[in-house]
Amino acid sequence: MESATLRKWLADRGCTFERHERGKGGLGHATVTVRLGSRRAELPEVGTKQPLPSDIVRKIVGDLGLNYDELPGPKSRV
């Protein structure tokens, strides 16, 4: 799933996003904290067309208490 597709799907469900800069000295990966009520998840900051690994998408969706099966895309998710 592309990063932009996941972000749009999360925003449609009421999630907010907080961007964080890279770690000390500009090293490390930039991240985005995704919040939904009192829940939160960390989303890696990648290009909008960059695909995200399914295990990361599953963790983000689970951390926010959303249903992974409702994600857009193939209905044959395992």
OpenMM code with the backbone's topology and positions (N, CA, C; nanometers):
from openmm import Vec3, app, unit

residues = "MET GLU SER ALA THR LEU ARG LYS TRP LEU ALA ASP ARG GLY CYS THR PHE GLU ARG HIS GLU ARG GLY LYS GLY GLY LEU GLY HIS ALA THR VAL THR VAL ARG LEU GLY SER ARG ARG ALA GLU LEU PRO GLU VAL GLY THR LYS GLN PRO LEU PRO SER ASP ILE VAL ARG LYS ILE VAL GLY ASP LEU GLY LEU ASN TYR ASP GLU LEU PRO GLY PRO LYS SER ARG VAL".split()
positions = [
    Vec3(0.0842, -0.1170, 0.0000),
    Vec3(0.0000, 0.0000, 0.0000),
    Vec3(0.0891, 0.1238, 0.0000),
    Vec3(0.0542, 0.2212, -0.0825),
    Vec3(0.1306, 0.3456, -0.0883),
    Vec3(0.1046, 0.4288, 0.0360),
    Vec3(0.2049, 0.5038, 0.0754),
    Vec3(0.1957, 0.5885, 0.1940),
    Vec3(0.0788, 0.6865, 0.1843),
    Vec3(0.0604, 0.7491, 0.0698),
    Vec3(-0.0474, 0.8480, 0.0528),
    Vec3(-0.1851, 0.7837, 0.0689),
    Vec3(-0.2007, 0.6613, 0.0188),
    Vec3(-0.3287, 0.5908, 0.0308),
    Vec3(-0.3592, 0.5613, 0.1766),
    Vec3(-0.2587, 0.5152, 0.2510),
    Vec3(-0.2786, 0.4864, 0.3931),
    Vec3(-0.3109, 0.6140, 0.4695),
    Vec3(-0.2383, 0.7214, 0.4423),
    Vec3(-0.2644, 0.8482, 0.5123),
    Vec3(-0.4064, 0.8987, 0.4864),
    Vec3(-0.4509, 0.8906, 0.3626),
    Vec3(-0.5864, 0.9351, 0.3301),
    Vec3(-0.6887, 0.8490, 0.4025),
    Vec3(-0.6690, 0.7194, 0.4025),
    Vec3(-0.7596, 0.6267, 0.4697),
    Vec3(-0.7653, 0.6567, 0.6196),
    Vec3(-0.6492, 0.6821, 0.6799),
    Vec3(-0.6447, 0.7146, 0.8226),
    Vec3(-0.7125, 0.8492, 0.8507),
    Vec3(-0.6871, 0.9481, 0.7659),
    Vec3(-0.7485, 1.0804, 0.7845),
    Vec3(-0.9005, 1.0718, 0.7734),
    Vec3(-0.9508, 0.9892, 0.6821),
    Vec3(-1.0948, 0.9712, 0.6660),
    Vec3(-1.1587, 0.9117, 0.7911),
    Vec3(-1.0800, 0.8473, 0.8751),
    Vec3(-1.1293, 0.7878, 0.9988),
    Vec3(-1.1030, 0.8764, 1.1204),
    Vec3(-1.0574, 0.9988, 1.0964),
    Vec3(-1.0407, 1.0952, 1.2044),
    Vec3(-0.9025, 1.1030, 1.2652),
    Vec3(-0.8046, 1.0414, 1.2037),
    Vec3(-0.6681, 1.0451, 1.2567),
    Vec3(-0.6040, 1.1805, 1.2302),
    Vec3(-0.5161, 1.2205, 1.3215),
    Vec3(-0.4360, 1.3414, 1.3031),
    Vec3(-0.2902, 1.2996, 1.2931),
    Vec3(-0.2078, 1.3863, 1.2336),
    Vec3(-0.0688, 1.3536, 1.2059),
    Vec3(0.0222, 1.4610, 1.2625),
    Vec3(0.1318, 1.4177, 1.3269),
    Vec3(0.2336, 1.5089, 1.3799),
    Vec3(0.3679, 1.4654, 1.3226),
    Vec3(0.4285, 1.5526, 1.2423),
    Vec3(0.5572, 1.5189, 1.1799),
    Vec3(0.6707, 1.5494, 1.2761),
    Vec3(0.7702, 1.4613, 1.2798),
    Vec3(0.8875, 1.4785, 1.3636),
    Vec3(1.0107, 1.4820, 1.2743),
    Vec3(1.1031, 1.5683, 1.3084),
    Vec3(1.2272, 1.5775, 1.2321),
    Vec3(1.3168, 1.4593, 1.2640),
    Vec3(1.4213, 1.4469, 1.1875),
    Vec3(1.5174, 1.3389, 1.2094),
    Vec3(1.5830, 1.3563, 1.3467),
    Vec3(1.6443, 1.2496, 1.3920),
    Vec3(1.7097, 1.2491, 1.5228),
    Vec3(1.8266, 1.3460, 1.5308),
    Vec3(1.8965, 1.3413, 1.6410),
    Vec3(2.0094, 1.4302, 1.6693),
    Vec3(2.1114, 1.4261, 1.5558),
    Vec3(2.1533, 1.5413, 1.5111),
    Vec3(2.2524, 1.5495, 1.4055),
    Vec3(2.1976, 1.5180, 1.2677),
    Vec3(2.0651, 1.5107, 1.2536),
    Vec3(2.0052, 1.4825, 1.1247),
    Vec3(2.0115, 1.3365, 1.0843),
    Vec3(2.0486, 1.2494, 1.1788),
    Vec3(2.0580, 1.1070, 1.1492),
    Vec3(1.9288, 1.0365, 1.1874),
    Vec3(1.9055, 0.9241, 1.1264),
    Vec3(1.7860, 0.8466, 1.1575),
    Vec3(1.6736, 0.8809, 1.0613),
    Vec3(1.5621, 0.8121, 1.0785),
    Vec3(1.4479, 0.8295, 0.9899),
    Vec3(1.3483, 0.9267, 1.0495),
    Vec3(1.2937, 1.0131, 0.9667),
    Vec3(1.1863, 1.1006, 1.0103),
    Vec3(1.0616, 1.0159, 1.0277),
    Vec3(0.9803, 1.0490, 1.1260),
    Vec3(0.8581, 0.9732, 1.1508),
    Vec3(0.7401, 1.0674, 1.1653),
    Vec3(0.6220, 1.0097, 1.1566),
    Vec3(0.4980, 1.0822, 1.1772),
    Vec3(0.4220, 1.0068, 1.2853),
    Vec3(0.3785, 1.0793, 1.3888),
    Vec3(0.2931, 1.0181, 1.4900),
    Vec3(0.1496, 1.0339, 1.4429),
    Vec3(0.0794, 0.9218, 1.4363),
    Vec3(-0.0608, 0.9208, 1.3956),
    Vec3(-0.1426, 0.9020, 1.5224),
    Vec3(-0.2412, 0.9899, 1.5447),
    Vec3(-0.3236, 0.9821, 1.6649),
    Vec3(-0.4698, 0.9625, 1.6279),
    Vec3(-0.5343, 0.8782, 1.7072),
    Vec3(-0.6779, 0.8570, 1.6966),
    Vec3(-0.7292, 0.8435, 1.8389),
    Vec3(-0.7903, 0.9496, 1.8891),
    Vec3(-0.8320, 0.9511, 2.0290),
    Vec3(-0.7098, 0.9407, 2.1181),
    Vec3(-0.7095, 0.8446, 2.2092),
    Vec3(-0.5956, 0.8275, 2.2998),
    Vec3(-0.4917, 0.7295, 2.2439),
    Vec3(-0.5178, 0.6735, 2.1269),
    Vec3(-0.4249, 0.5783, 2.0654),
    Vec3(-0.3285, 0.6511, 1.9735),
    Vec3(-0.2103, 0.5906, 1.9544),
    Vec3(-0.1129, 0.6482, 1.8627),
    Vec3(-0.0290, 0.5396, 1.7988),
    Vec3(0.0285, 0.5729, 1.6837),
    Vec3(0.1167, 0.4823, 1.6103),
    Vec3(0.2226, 0.5660, 1.5405),
    Vec3(0.3349, 0.5034, 1.5089),
    Vec3(0.4441, 0.5706, 1.4389),
    Vec3(0.4473, 0.5245, 1.2936),
    Vec3(0.4409, 0.6218, 1.2041),
    Vec3(0.4445, 0.5958, 1.0604),
    Vec3(0.5771, 0.6485, 1.0059),
    Vec3(0.6546, 0.5659, 0.9349),
    Vec3(0.7789, 0.6159, 0.8762),
    Vec3(0.7490, 0.7213, 0.7695),
    Vec3(0.8298, 0.8241, 0.7666),
    Vec3(0.8142, 0.9327, 0.6689),
    Vec3(0.8818, 0.8899, 0.5394),
    Vec3(0.8009, 0.8546, 0.4415),
    Vec3(0.8514, 0.8130, 0.3104),
    Vec3(0.7772, 0.8915, 0.2042),
    Vec3(0.8206, 0.8810, 0.0811),
    Vec3(0.7527, 0.9484, -0.0287),
    Vec3(0.6092, 0.9001, -0.0435),
    Vec3(0.5233, 0.9842, -0.1004),
    Vec3(0.3813, 0.9519, -0.1101),
    Vec3(0.3545, 0.8296, -0.1969),
    Vec3(0.4367, 0.8054, -0.2967),
    Vec3(0.4178, 0.6898, -0.3853),
    Vec3(0.4974, 0.5681, -0.3388),
    Vec3(0.5692, 0.5831, -0.2287),
    Vec3(0.6518, 0.4745, -0.1758),
    Vec3(0.5642, 0.3676, -0.1105),
    Vec3(0.5795, 0.2413, -0.1486),
    Vec3(0.4997, 0.1370, -0.0844),
    Vec3(0.5484, 0.1100, 0.0575),
    Vec3(0.4550, 0.0837, 0.1467),
    Vec3(0.4870, 0.0473, 0.2841),
    Vec3(0.4729, -0.1037, 0.2992),
    Vec3(0.5650, -0.1674, 0.3714),
    Vec3(0.5526, -0.3118, 0.3939),
    Vec3(0.4229, -0.3433, 0.4687),
    Vec3(0.3612, -0.4554, 0.4346),
    Vec3(0.2323, -0.4898, 0.4942),
    Vec3(0.2403, -0.5086, 0.6449),
    Vec3(0.3558, -0.5537, 0.6980),
    Vec3(0.3659, -0.5707, 0.8427),
    Vec3(0.3635, -0.4363, 0.9154),
    Vec3(0.4200, -0.3325, 0.8539),
    Vec3(0.4159, -0.1987, 0.9141),
    Vec3(0.2736, -0.1444, 0.9089),
    Vec3(0.2067, -0.1620, 0.7954),
    Vec3(0.0678, -0.1159, 0.7823),
    Vec3(-0.0198, -0.1870, 0.8849),
    Vec3(-0.0034, -0.3174, 0.8996),
    Vec3(-0.0830, -0.3957, 0.9952),
    Vec3(-0.0595, -0.3454, 1.1376),
    Vec3(0.0648, -0.3152, 1.1744),
    Vec3(0.0964, -0.2660, 1.3090),
    Vec3(0.0326, -0.1301, 1.3338),
    Vec3(0.0417, -0.0396, 1.2377),
    Vec3(-0.0162, 0.0942, 1.2528),
    Vec3(-0.1675, 0.0837, 1.2710),
    Vec3(-0.2326, 0.0076, 1.1846),
    Vec3(-0.3782, -0.0079, 1.1910),
    Vec3(-0.4187, -0.0724, 1.3240),
    Vec3(-0.3451, -0.1734, 1.3672),
    Vec3(-0.3743, -0.2404, 1.4943),
    Vec3(-0.3532, -0.1493, 1.6143),
    Vec3(-0.2426, -0.0726, 1.6137),
    Vec3(-0.2146, 0.0195, 1.7241),
    Vec3(-0.3249, 0.1233, 1.7394),
    Vec3(-0.3885, 0.1597, 1.6286),
    Vec3(-0.4947, 0.2609, 1.6331),
    Vec3(-0.6325, 0.1989, 1.6579),
    Vec3(-0.6386, 0.0667, 1.6649),
    Vec3(-0.7650, -0.0008, 1.6922),
    Vec3(-0.8598, -0.0038, 1.5738),
    Vec3(-0.8051, 0.0071, 1.4535),
    Vec3(-0.8871, 0.0032, 1.3328),
    Vec3(-0.8861, -0.1372, 1.2739),
    Vec3(-0.9787, -0.1626, 1.1828),
    Vec3(-0.9925, -0.2947, 1.1220),
    Vec3(-0.9080, -0.3025, 0.9949),
    Vec3(-0.8089, -0.3901, 0.9959),
    Vec3(-0.7186, -0.4080, 0.8818),
    Vec3(-0.7933, -0.4512, 0.7557),
    Vec3(-0.9013, -0.5254, 0.7723),
    Vec3(-0.9776, -0.5750, 0.6577),
    Vec3(-1.0522, -0.4646, 0.5827),
    Vec3(-1.0644, -0.3474, 0.6423),
    Vec3(-1.1338, -0.2352, 0.5771),
    Vec3(-1.0415, -0.1516, 0.4883),
    Vec3(-0.9119, -0.1822, 0.4884),
    Vec3(-0.8183, -0.1070, 0.4053),
    Vec3(-0.8545, -0.1202, 0.2584),
    Vec3(-0.8311, -0.0148, 0.1796),
    Vec3(-0.8564, -0.0254, 0.0357),
    Vec3(-0.7535, -0.1176, -0.0287),
    Vec3(-0.7939, -0.1800, -0.1358),
    Vec3(-0.7023, -0.2684, -0.2072),
    Vec3(-0.7590, -0.4073, -0.2208),
    Vec3(-0.6740, -0.5035, -0.2499),
    Vec3(-0.7214, -0.6409, -0.2700),
    Vec3(-0.7963, -0.6928, -0.1480),
    Vec3(-0.9063, -0.7599, -0.1710),
    Vec3(-0.9860, -0.8146, -0.0624),
    Vec3(-0.9329, -0.9506, -0.0162),
    Vec3(-0.8270, -0.9980, -0.0812),
    Vec3(-0.7736, -1.1281, -0.0467),
    Vec3(-0.6582, -1.1155, 0.0531),
    Vec3(-0.6671, -1.0193, 0.1447),
    Vec3(-0.5605, -1.0017, 0.2445),
    Vec3(-0.5552, -1.1222, 0.3369),
    Vec3(-0.4347, -1.1590, 0.3738),
    Vec3(-0.4171, -1.2736, 0.4639),
    Vec3(-0.3784, -1.2234, 0.5994),
] * unit.nanometer
topology = app.Topology()
chain = topology.addChain("A")
for resn in residues:
    res = topology.addResidue(resn, chain)
    for name in ("N", "CA", "C"):
        topology.addAtom(name, app.Element.getBySymbol(name[0]), res)
